[in-house]
Amino acid sequence: MIAIIKLSNTMRVILSALLLLLLHQSKAQKTEIYAPKGIALNSYDVVEFFNEKTVKGSDSIFLNWKGVKWLFSTQQNRDLFAAHPQNYEPQYGGWCAYGTSRGYKAPTQSDTWTIINNKLYFNYNLKVKELWDANRAAFIDSADAKWPTVKSN
């Protein structure tokens, strides 16, 4: 027997919005690179992290790589990345390093960056970064082992 449930228009709108949000979240987390709205790392210039700065990229200076748009603050930074993206690409595609070590993708914030052995890592927020900092080596080992599976989820 099939039950028919009558929903108000407001309830239909709310349920539709929730469904769209869940579908968007599902699609967003299937990408290898953390790229809200199709732009890597919330529009930050990935090269500048290696200069110990957080700088937003320009919409007019960009490169498409691994299916997402990467913004840069200068043409020189764009050219550096284009020549050797593997030198600048964040670990785990810019997804949260702690989350990856636990087997899942989580978004990140730009102020959580860390460079270790010339590799760029991000975390979900400063509190998570603090947890991650307490045992970085173990979390990195765990994330490195889990990333091949996590990145395709």
C-alpha positions in Angstrom: 0.0 0.0 0.0 1.3 3.4 -0.9 0.8 6.3 1.5 0.1 9.7 0.0 1.4 12.6 2.0 0.1 16.1 1.3 2.8 18.7 1.7 2.3 22.5 1.9 4.0 24.6 -0.8 6.5 25.8 1.8 7.4 22.3 2.8 7.9 21.3 -0.9 10.2 24.3 -1.4 12.2 23.4 1.7 12.5 19.7 0.7 13.5 20.7 -2.9 16.2 23.0 -1.5 17.5 20.3 0.8 17.6 17.8 -2.1 19.5 20.3 -4.3 22.0 21.0 -1.5 22.6 17.3 -1.0 23.1 16.7 -4.7 25.5 19.7 -4.9 27.5 18.5 -1.9 27.7 15.0 -3.4 29.0 16.3 -6.7 31.4 18.9 -5.1 33.1 16.3 -3.0 33.6 13.9 -5.9 36.2 16.3 -7.4 39.9 15.7 -6.8 40.6 19.4 -6.2 38.8 21.4 -3.6 37.2 24.0 -5.9 34.0 25.7 -4.6 32.1 27.1 -7.6 34.7 25.5 -9.9 37.6 27.7 -8.7 40.5 26.0 -6.8 41.1 26.9 -3.2 38.4 29.6 -2.9 40.2 31.8 -5.5 43.6 32.0 -3.6 46.8 32.1 -5.5 48.4 28.7 -4.7 51.9 30.0 -5.5 51.7 32.8 -2.9 51.4 30.2 -0.1 55.0 29.2 -0.9 55.9 32.9 -0.4 54.3 32.7 3.0 51.4 34.9 2.0 47.6 34.4 1.4 46.7 36.4 -1.7 43.5 36.1 -3.7 44.0 35.5 -7.4 42.6 37.6 -10.2 39.8 36.5 -12.4 41.8 37.7 -15.4 44.9 35.6 -14.6 44.0 32.0 -14.5 44.8 28.5 -15.7 42.5 25.5 -16.1 44.2 22.4 -14.6 42.7 19.1 -13.5 39.3 20.3 -14.5 39.1 23.4 -12.4 40.1 27.0 -12.7 43.1 28.2 -10.7 43.5 32.0 -10.2 46.8 33.8 -9.8 47.7 37.3 -8.5 50.5 37.7 -11.1 51.3 36.4 -14.6 54.6 35.2 -13.1 52.8 33.0 -10.6 50.6 31.6 -13.3 53.7 30.8 -15.4 55.4 29.1 -12.4 52.4 26.9 -11.8 51.9 26.1 -15.5 55.6 25.0 -15.8 55.5 22.8 -12.7 52.1 22.3 -11.1 53.2 19.4 -9.1 55.5 21.8 -7.1 52.6 23.9 -6.0 49.5 21.7 -6.0 48.3 21.3 -2.5 48.3 17.8 -0.9 45.0 15.9 -1.1 43.8 18.4 -3.7 43.4 21.1 -1.1 40.9 19.1 0.9 41.3 18.9 4.7 44.5 17.0 5.6 43.0 15.9 8.9 39.8 14.7 7.2 41.7 12.8 4.6 43.7 11.1 7.3 40.3 9.9 8.7 39.1 8.7 5.3 36.9 11.6 4.0 36.9 14.9 2.2 36.2 18.1 4.1 36.3 21.7 2.8 39.1 24.0 4.0 39.9 27.5 5.0 42.8 29.5 3.6 44.1 30.5 7.0 44.8 26.9 7.9 47.7 26.4 5.5 51.0 24.8 6.4 54.0 23.9 4.3 56.0 20.9 5.3 58.9 19.6 3.2 57.8 21.9 0.3 54.3 20.4 0.4 51.2 22.6 1.0 48.5 21.3 3.4 45.1 22.8 4.4 42.7 21.9 7.2 39.0 22.5 7.8 39.5 25.3 10.4 42.0 26.5 12.9 40.7 24.1 15.7 41.2 21.1 13.4 44.6 22.4 12.3 45.6 22.5 16.0 44.6 18.8 16.3 46.5 18.0 13.1 49.6 20.0 14.3 49.8 17.9 17.4 50.6 14.7 15.4 51.3 15.9 11.9 53.6 13.0 10.8 51.1 10.3 11.8 48.2 12.2 10.1 50.2 12.8 7.0 51.2 9.1 6.8 47.5 8.1 7.3 46.3 10.6 4.7 48.9 9.6 2.2 47.8 6.0 2.5 44.0 6.9 2.2 44.2 9.6 -0.5 44.1 7.2 -3.5 40.7 5.9 -2.3 39.4 9.2 -0.8 40.1 11.3 -3.9 37.7 9.2 -6.0 34.9 9.5 -3.5 
